[in-house]
């Protein structure tokens, strides 16, 4: 399953999946250790908080697919 997730984005890792009724829920996590601040362009590895984002992908064997991304929000520490 990790190979399929890597096709979506190389910065995602597969955690688990669950099938409930006609939907497959795939849990993923970001593997980025550092991100670039969109405002100042500096790298940051300090985690500020966590959030989940979901999106739907194409069906697999007639079942809906929902990908759940567990992501970190990083904060830039000012010197």
PELINKA-V738660 format. One record per residue. SS is DSSP state (h for helix, s for strand, l for the rest). D_LAST is the distance of its C-alpha to the last C-alpha in whole Angstrom. Layout:
ss = <SS | SS>
d_last = <D_LAST | D_LAST>
This chain:
ss = <l | h | h | h | h | h | h | h | l | l | l | s | s | s | s | s | s | s | s | s | l | l | s | s | s | s | s | s | s | s | l | l | l | l | s | s | l | l | l | l | l | l | s | s | l | s | s | s | s | s | s | s | s | s | s | s | s | s | s | s | l | l | s | s | s | s | s | s | s | s | s | s | s | s | s | l | l | l | l>
d_last = <42 | 38 | 40 | 41 | 37 | 36 | 38 | 36 | 33 | 32 | 28 | 31 | 32 | 35 | 35 | 39 | 41 | 44 | 47 | 48 | 51 | 51 | 47 | 45 | 41 | 39 | 36 | 33 | 29 | 27 | 26 | 23 | 20 | 17 | 18 | 16 | 15 | 18 | 16 | 13 | 15 | 12 | 13 | 12 | 14 | 13 | 17 | 17 | 20 | 24 | 26 | 30 | 31 | 35 | 37 | 40 | 42 | 45 | 48 | 49 | 53 | 53 | 50 | 47 | 44 | 41 | 37 | 35 | 31 | 29 | 25 | 22 | 19 | 16 | 13 | 9 | 6 | 4 | 0>
